[in-house]
Amino acid sequence: MRSVEDDDGVFKALADPTRRHLLDRLFERDGRTLTELESEVEMTRFGVMKHLRVLEEAGLVVTRRSGREKHHYLNPVPIRLIHDRWIDKYTELRVSTLAELKFRLEKTG
């Protein structure tokens, strides 16, 4: 079972737009190197490394060395566990019905 600290690490990692951008890039194509990821953000190499370290500590990114290069891979499991724990329970039928009602009332109002 995941601890509160595990969830906190994932939420912290996802709170930053640059880290979400890096995760999006890995979702599009896994196994990118630091050089590839660095070329897609306006940030120093050191800055990208710091963001990747936070993502790794949260378990959202795993790495594998290939020669001198380190490849970064998205690990979607922690996001799924957050979804199941914190989001899915709020998408029950009654909550969905209330959200739909709110949308319709605002649209007609």
C-alpha positions, 0 to 999 in steps of 0.5 A: 500500500502506498504511503501518504509520503509517496502520494506527496512526492507524486503530487509535488512532482506533478505540481511543476509545469516543467516536470509535467512537460518532461513527462509529456515528452516521455509519454510521446516517446519513451527512452529519451536522453538528457540531451534530448529532453534538454533541447525541448525546454528553455532551461539549463542542463543542470535545471533539467537534471534537477527536475528529472531527479524529482521525477525519479524520486517520485517514481514517475521516471525510471532510468537505464544506462546504455553505454555513456548515455542514460535513458529516461522512461515514464513510469505511469503506475504512480499516476494511476495509483493517485487516480485510483486513490484520489480521483476515481472515487470522485467520479462516481455516478452521483458526482458526475450527475451533479457536475453535468447539472452544474454545466447545464445550469451555467450554460442556460443561465 
